[in-house]
Amino acid sequence: MGLHPRDEAWLSGSRMQGVWHGTAEDVAEDQAAMDVLSYGKFKAMAVSPLVSGRLDPPDICLIYATSA
């Protein structure tokens, strides 16, 4: 989402090794393939269940899921 710079640490994905991917190479490949907004454009993100109506209308609907 662009809330963190795409720096060396982010691109390495070391924090996700063993969580989402088994090897550092797989994580780095996944991180490099991600489309994200430019860092610094936004400072934060508001999140709320759609059914609550608090964000009316919402800018996006993000569906977060895993292949499992």
C-alpha positions, -999 to 999 in steps of 0.1 A, spaced: 0 0 0 30 23 -1 31 29 37 66 14 38 95 21 14 105 -6 -10 139 -7 5 164 -36 7 148 -50 39 113 -49 25 123 -65 -8 142 -93 10 109 -103 28 130 -118 56 101 -112 81 79 -135 60 102 -164 55 87 -195 71 54 -177 75 41 -172 39 70 -188 20 96 -214 29 127 -199 13 142 -164 13 144 -166 -25 106 -173 -28 98 -144 -4 121 -120 -23 105 -130 -56 70 -124 -42 79 -90 -27 95 -78 -60 63 -88 -79 40 -68 -57 23 -37 -71 23 -10 -44 16 27 -42 46 51 -41 60 55 -6 51 87 11 19 94 -9 -3 83 21 4 83 58 -22 58 70 -52 36 61 -86 34 76 -101 -1 78 -137 -10 88 -161 -39 79 -182 -30 49 -214 -39 67 -208 -13 94 -213 16 69 -186 37 86 -168 43 54 -196 54 31 -187 50 3 -154 31 8 -126 38 -17 -117 1 -21 -128 -33 -9 -98 -54 -1 -103 -92 0 -75 -107 20 -72 -145 15 -48 -173 12 -47 -202 -12 -52 -226 17 
